[in-house]
Amino acid sequence: MADELLMGLSTEKIDPDLDLISRGYIDSLAMMQLILFIEERFDVKVGEDEVQPDNFRSLNRIAAFVENKQRAPAHELEGAPGSAA
């Protein structure tokens, strides 16, 4: 994921708290691609209300967001915006 987003830059050289949005690594198109990747790769659904820059601002925030989505009980996901409940 990071390799594609960061255009081949080594993630070893990037601070996991680097603001990817303000540094220009993630724009609106890249954020949508990232969300699609997360949904497909990690089998989670990102609700419309979760499409917030703060959830995708750094590698650490992206990882925390995905981990929280994976831990969410199924009943919490059923009524989420954008879900097929």
N, C-alpha and C positions, 0 to 999 in steps of 0.2 A: 504494500500500500504506500509506504513512505517513498519507495524508489520511484513509483509512477508520479506521485504528487510533487516530489522534489526534483523532478527532471534528472534523475540519475545521480544526484549528489549523495554521497555516503551518509547514512543516518548516524554513523559513528562520529561525524564531524558536526552534527547539528544538536544543539541543546534541546532536550525534549520539552522544555518550556518556552522555546523560541516562539514568538507570535507570528505564526505562518500567514495570517491574514494581513497584518500591517506590513510585513516584509514582501508581500506580493506573491507568495507561493500558492495561496488559495484565493481565487476570486469567486464570483457567484457561479460560474460554470463549473469550476473545479469542485466547489462545495457540493453541487448537485451530483457530480460524478462520484465524489467521495461517499455521499449518502447512498447512492445505488450500490456501490461496492460493499459498503458496510451491510446493507440489507441482504445482499446476495451471499456474501462470504460468511457472515455470522448469523444468518437466519433470524434477523430481528427486523421489526418494522419501526421506522422513524416517523413519528407523527408530525403533522404540520406545525404544531406548537413547539416541537423540539428542534426545528430548523432555525437555530439561533447561533450567531457567530461564536458565542462563548463556548458552545459545545464542541466546536471544531477549530479553536484558536491555536492549539499546540498539539504535539504528538501525545503528551501526557493527558490533555483534556479529551482527546479523541479516544484514547485507550480507556479512560475512566468512564466515558459516556457508553462505550460498547459494553464494558463490564457491567455497568448498572442495568443496561437493557437486557443483558443475558440473565441477570439475577432476578428480574422482575417476574412475579408470579403471572401465570397465563391469564388469570381473571382480570388483572390490571391492564393487560394488553388488548383485551377484547373490545373495550369501549374507547380505546384511544383513537383520536382523530386519524382518519386515513386507514383504519383497520376495517376488515370485512366482518363486522360483528352483526 
